[in-house]
């Protein structure tokens, strides 16, 4: 029991990456590793085995019989676990054979995929041209002017430049908010920002 508690303490920096031996049964080590996402200790054997868990509260309560029962279940289920692993291995081998049989089969939609890829490249090129054209640049400049008139800057979030409604929801005094903005900007604050910070707006 003390070894299990010590393993839980030692495992706080390792989690499931490291298991600590806490006992030995007929030359087989009983190992314990710590779950970092819950207050539990994972128990396993040094031979291929399933994993069982014990709550730390049970360790601290001195529930030795519960810990022993979990270890006994691990030992008792080793044959069943081996059969499970063998079944998964055989299934993986069958899947490898199935996939190898179709690995060299030509993709039936190759021609369609090539056409779609060509269309995508053409559309992307067209969008790049339109985005760099005079109309797109003019629209971007107008959007920047509107943002500046509202006292905003590109990339500002509402928490850095909040609306009156957001200030009210946050319980922030608009007058004090305006004063902080003024101090931060060296009193060079757009009129729109001062208006946003006025009470009642």
C-alpha positions in Angstrom: 0.0 0.0 0.0 2.8 2.4 0.9 4.6 1.6 -2.4 1.4 2.4 -4.3 1.1 5.8 -2.6 4.8 6.5 -3.3 4.3 5.6 -6.9 1.4 8.1 -7.1 3.6 10.8 -5.6 6.6 10.0 -7.8 4.5 9.9 -11.0 3.3 13.4 -10.8 5.9 14.5 -13.3 5.7 11.5 -15.6 2.1 10.4 -15.9 1.6 7.3 -18.0 5.1 7.6 -19.5 6.7 5.9 -16.5 5.6 3.0 -14.4 7.0 2.3 -10.9 7.3 -1.3 -9.5 5.2 -1.7 -6.3 5.3 -5.5 -5.8 6.4 -8.8 -7.3 4.5 -12.0 -7.8 6.5 -15.1 -8.9 9.1 -13.0 -10.6 6.5 -10.7 -12.3 6.5 -7.1 -11.3 3.4 -5.2 -10.4 3.7 -1.7 -11.8 1.9 1.5 -11.1 1.7 4.7 -13.1 -0.2 7.9 -12.5 -3.1 9.3 -14.5 -2.6 13.0 -14.8 -6.2 13.6 -15.9 -7.8 12.0 -12.8 -6.9 11.0 -9.2 -6.2 7.4 -10.1 -3.3 5.0 -10.2 -3.1 2.6 -13.2 -1.9 -0.9 -12.3 -0.3 -3.3 -14.8 2.1 -6.2 -14.9 5.7 -6.3 -16.3 4.4 -8.9 -18.8 1.7 -8.1 -21.4 -1.5 -7.5 -19.4 -4.5 -5.3 -19.2 -4.6 -2.2 -17.0 -6.6 -1.8 -13.8 -7.1 1.4 -11.8 -7.5 2.3 -8.2 -8.7 5.6 -6.9 -6.2 7.6 -4.8 -8.9 8.1 -2.1 -9.0 4.3 -1.6 -5.2 4.3 -1.3 -5.3 7.1 1.3 -8.2 5.3 3.1 -6.0 2.2 3.4 -8.2 -0.1 1.3 -5.6 -2.7 1.0 -8.0 -5.5 0.1 -9.3 -3.5 -2.9 -5.8 -3.0 -4.2 -5.0 -6.7 -3.8 -8.2 -7.7 -5.5 -7.3 -5.5 -8.5 -3.8 -7.1 -8.8 -5.4 -10.6 -8.5 -7.7 -9.7 -11.4 -4.8 -8.6 -13.5 -3.0 -11.9 -12.9 -6.2 -13.9 -13.5 -7.0 -12.2 -16.8 -3.5 -12.6 -18.4 -4.7 -15.5 -20.5 -7.8 -13.7 -21.6 -5.7 -10.6 -22.4 -3.3 -12.7 -24.4 -6.2 -14.1 -26.5 -7.4 -10.5 -27.1 -4.0 -9.3 -28.3 -3.7 -12.4 -30.5 -7.1 -11.6 -32.0 -6.1 -8.0 -32.8 -2.9 -9.2 -34.3 -4.6 -11.6 -36.6 -7.1 -9.0 -37.6 -4.2 -6.5 -38.4 -2.5 -9.2 -40.5 -5.7 -9.8 -42.5 -6.2 -6.1 -43.1 -2.6 -5.7 -44.3 -3.2 -8.5 -46.8 -6.4 -6.9 -48.0 -4.9 -3.5 -48.4 -1.8 -4.9 -50.1 -4.1 -6.5 -52.7 -5.6 -3.2 -53.7 -2.6 -0.9 -53.1 -1.6 -1.0 -56.8 -5.2 -0.6 -58.2 -5.5 2.6 -60.2 -7.7 5.2 -58.7 -11.0 5.2 -60.7 -11.6 8.9 -60.4 -8.1 10.1 -61.5 -9.3 11.9 -64.6 -12.1 13.7 -62.7 -9.7 14.7 -59.9 -7.3 16.1 -62.4 -10.0 18.3 -63.9 -11.2 19.6 -60.5 -7.6 20.3 -59.6 -7.1 22.3 -62.8 -10.4 24.3 -62.1 -9.3 25.0 -58.6 -5.9 26.4 -59.8 -7.7 28.6 -62.3 -10.1 30.0 -59.7 -7.3 30.6 -57.2 -5.3 32.5 -59.8 -8.4 34.6 -60.7 -9.1 35.4 -57.0 -5.5 36.5 -56.6 -5.7 38.8 -59.6 -9.0 40.3 -58.4 -7.7 40.7 -54.8 -4.8 42.8 -56.2 -6.8 44.8 -58.6 -7.7 48.5 -58.3 -11.3 47.8 -57.2 -10.1 45.5 -54.4 -7.5 48.0 -53.2 -10.1 50.8 -53.2 -12.5 48.7 -51.2 -9.8 47.9 -48.7 -8.9 51.5 -48.3 -12.5 52.5 -47.8 -12.8 49.8 -45.1 -9.7 51.1 -43.4 -11.1 54.6 -43.4 -14.4 53.4 -41.9 -12.5 51.5 -39.2 -10.3 54.5 -38.4 -13.4 56.7 -38.2 -14.9 54.4 -35.7 -11.7 54.4 -33.6 -10.7 50.9 -34.5 -7.5 49.4 -35.8 -7.0 46.1 -37.8 -6.6 43.2 -35.4 -8.3 44.9 -32.4 -10.7 42.7 -30.5 -13.8 43.9 -28.8 -12.1 43.4 -25.5 -9.5 45.9 -26.5 -11.9 48.3 -28.2 -15.3 47.4 -26.8 -18.8 48.6 -27.8 -20.9 50.5 -25.2 -23.1 47.3 -24.8 -20.0 45.2 -24.0 -18.8 47.8 -21.5 -22.2 47.7 -19.8 -22.2 43.9 -19.7 -18.7 43.9 -18.2 -19.7 46.5 -15.6 -16.9 48.9 -16.8 -17.4 52.6 -16.3 -17.3 54.2 -19.8 -15.8 57.4 -18.4 -13.0 55.5 -16.8 -12.5 53.5 -19.9 -12.1 56.7 -22.0 -9.6 58.0 -19.5 -7.5 54.8 -19.8 -7.6 54.9 -23.6 -6.5 58.6 -23.5 -3.6 57.9 -21.2 -2.5 54.8 -23.3 -2.7 56.7 -26.5 -1.1 59.9 -25.3 -4.4 61.7 -25.5 -4.4 61.2 -29.3 -7.6 59.3 -29.4 -10.0 59.4 -32.4 -13.3 61.2 -31.6 -15.2 58.0 -32.3 -13.5 56.2 -29.4 -14.3 59.1 -27.1 -17.9 58.9 -28.2 -18.0 55.1 -27.5 -16.8 55.7 -24.0 -19.4 58.3 -23.1 -22.1 57.3 -20.6 -25.5 56.6 -22.2 -24.2 55.9 -25.7 
